[in-house]
Amino acid sequence: MNLPRASGAEVSLDRLVAIGGLVAGKPAPGRSQGVAGGLSGPRRGEGGDLFDLRPFQDGDDPRRIDPAATARSGRPQVRSRHEEVDRTLLLVADFRPPMLWGTRGRFRSVAAAEALAVEGWRAVLTGGRVGAMIVTGSAIEMLDPRPREAAMLRLAGALSRAHAAALGAPDAGHESLAAIMDSVTTRTAPGTAVCLATGLDTPGADFGMAAAALMRKCPFEVLLVQDSVETAPPRGRFSARIDGRVRPGRFGPPTSADRLAGHGIPHRILNAADPVHAEAA
């Protein structure tokens, strides 16, 4: 399936909606239970969807005998049903100023939005509820978790609008990731799976403590979005205007993944230049 074309600097509503078609019917590959594509939550008891029928065996609970199936087959049949699980996913999109750039393919912020769309569609198409926290340099927008495709259509519109607003806003500073995670911990119900897409810029001095507090309350995963100059740093020096002055610099190997590993935070590295089809495969 081909996605609608869009600028690499634009979070396209049409693309976010079309991503649902990419992931439909495809299980999340190699995910741990309780994080993003493998959602978990408080069990509510026996659900109402029929899972299977099998012949009665010694030790089975007689209350599970299905009268209709027993009558049809002529021998006792036991019903086995799915356990209903309250599956809720909170997508956290980092649209702060340090995310709004890219050297090849997509901005890191655009790659973050599309990767979160993959996770969100996987969740709602398997019966979960999806909400979002969208963080820009000047505001935090919360969308409460809701079920079904309508939740992703609402979320896709919010991501597209917030990103466009972030691109047009002046860079007047921004919250650290530690402060953002504190906000997630405060606003999120226990057991909600949290998926944060970020480049791990300005994590803050209390980043480790904030992450530990969040992980005590919720399953937590980071989609670490990196540009090509981060995954394969070029040699040599460069000059850039930083804090009002032109300063020399040199690209070095990225350390963000090591930092996440050091705090025991589950994470996946996403190259912003890779097509979203690779994430949805």
PEUR-V491925 format. One record per backbone hydrogen bond with DSSP energy under -0.5 kcal/mol. CO is the residue of the C=O (numbers start at 0). NH is the residue of the N-H. E is the energy in kcal/mol with one decimal. If there is no record, write none. Layout:
co | nh | e
CO | NH | E
CO | NH | E
This chain:
co | nh | e
6 | 9 | -1.8
7 | 106 | -3.1
9 | 11 | -1.1
11 | 15 | -2.3
12 | 16 | -2.2
13 | 17 | -2.3
14 | 18 | -1.7
16 | 19 | -1.3
17 | 20 | -1.5
17 | 21 | -0.8
18 | 21 | -0.5
18 | 22 | -1.7
19 | 23 | -1.1
22 | 25 | -2.5
24 | 26 | -0.5
27 | 30 | -0.7
31 | 34 | -1.6
34 | 37 | -2.7
36 | 38 | -0.6
37 | 33 | -5.6
37 | 34 | -0.7
39 | 87 | -0.5
41 | 85 | -1.8
44 | 83 | -1.7
47 | 49 | -0.5
48 | 81 | -1.5
51 | 79 | -2.1
53 | 77 | -3.5
56 | 59 | -2.3
59 | 61 | -0.6
60 | 63 | -2.2
61 | 64 | -1.7
63 | 78 | -3.0
64 | 66 | -0.7
65 | 69 | -2.5
66 | 70 | -2.5
67 | 71 | -2.0
68 | 72 | -2.3
69 | 73 | -2.3
75 | 55 | -2.3
76 | 65 | -2.9
77 | 53 | -1.8
79 | 50 | -1.4
79 | 51 | -1.9
81 | 46 | -2.4
81 | 83 | -0.6
83 | 43 | -2.2
83 | 44 | -0.5
84 | 86 | -1.3
85 | 87 | -0.7
86 | 128 | -2.8
87 | 192 | -2.4
88 | 90 | -0.6
88 | 130 | -2.5
89 | 194 | -2.7
90 | 92 | -0.6
90 | 132 | -2.7
91 | 93 | -0.6
91 | 196 | -2.5
92 | 94 | -1.0
92 | 134 | -2.8
95 | 98 | -2.3
96 | 99 | -1.6
98 | 100 | -1.7
98 | 108 | -1.7
100 | 107 | -2.8
103 | 105 | -1.2
106 | 110 | -2.4
107 | 111 | -2.2
108 | 112 | -2.1
109 | 113 | -2.4
110 | 114 | -2.2
111 | 115 | -2.3
112 | 116 | -1.9
113 | 117 | -1.7
114 | 118 | -1.8
115 | 119 | -2.9
116 | 120 | -2.8
117 | 121 | -2.1
118 | 122 | -1.9
119 | 123 | -2.4
120 | 124 | -2.3
121 | 125 | -0.6
122 | 125 | -0.9
122 | 127 | -2.8
123 | 126 | -1.5
127 | 147 | -0.7
128 | 88 | -2.6
129 | 145 | -1.8
130 | 90 | -2.5
131 | 142 | -3.0
132 | 92 | -2.5
132 | 134 | -0.6
133 | 135 | -0.5
133 | 140 | -2.5
134 | 94 | -3.1
138 | 135 | -2.6
140 | 133 | -2.8
142 | 131 | -2.0
145 | 129 | -2.7
146 | 150 | -0.7
147 | 150 | -1.5
147 | 151 | -0.7
148 | 152 | -2.1
149 | 153 | -2.2
150 | 154 | -2.2
151 | 155 | -2.8
152 | 156 | -1.9
153 | 157 | -1.8
154 | 158 | -2.5
155 | 159 | -2.3
156 | 160 | -2.3
157 | 161 | -2.6
158 | 162 | -2.2
159 | 163 | -1.9
160 | 164 | -2.2
161 | 165 | -2.2
162 | 166 | -2.2
163 | 167 | -1.3
164 | 168 | -0.7
165 | 168 | -0.6
169 | 171 | -1.2
175 | 179 | -1.8
176 | 180 | -2.8
177 | 181 | -2.0
178 | 182 | -1.8
179 | 183 | -2.2
180 | 184 | -2.7
181 | 185 | -2.1
182 | 186 | -2.1
183 | 187 | -1.5
188 | 191 | -1.8
192 | 89 | -3.2
193 | 220 | -2.2
194 | 91 | -3.0
194 | 196 | -0.5
195 | 197 | -0.6
195 | 222 | -3.2
196 | 93 | -1.6
197 | 224 | -2.6
201 | 176 | -1.8
202 | 177 | -2.0
203 | 206 | -1.5
205 | 209 | -2.7
206 | 210 | -2.5
207 | 211 | -2.2
208 | 212 | -2.2
209 | 213 | -2.0
210 | 214 | -2.5
211 | 215 | -1.4
212 | 216 | -0.7
213 | 216 | -1.0
213 | 217 | -2.8
216 | 190 | -2.2
218 | 193 | -2.9
219 | 265 | -0.5
220 | 195 | -2.4
221 | 223 | -0.9
221 | 267 | -2.1
222 | 197 | -2.0
222 | 224 | -0.9
223 | 269 | -3.0
225 | 271 | -2.8
226 | 229 | -1.6
226 | 230 | -2.0
227 | 231 | -2.4
229 | 232 | -0.5
229 | 253 | -0.7
235 | 250 | -0.7
237 | 248 | -2.5
239 | 241 | -0.8
239 | 246 | -3.3
241 | 244 | -1.6
244 | 241 | -3.4
244 | 246 | -0.6
246 | 239 | -2.3
248 | 237 | -2.3
254 | 258 | -2.1
255 | 259 | -2.2
256 | 260 | -2.6
257 | 261 | -2.4
258 | 262 | -1.2
259 | 262 | -0.5
259 | 264 | -2.6
260 | 263 | -1.4
263 | 265 | -0.6
265 | 221 | -2.2
267 | 223 | -2.9
267 | 269 | -0.5
269 | 225 | -2.9
269 | 271 | -0.6
270 | 273 | -1.7
271 | 105 | -0.6
274 | 277 | -1.6
274 | 278 | -0.6
275 | 279 | -1.8
276 | 280 | -0.9
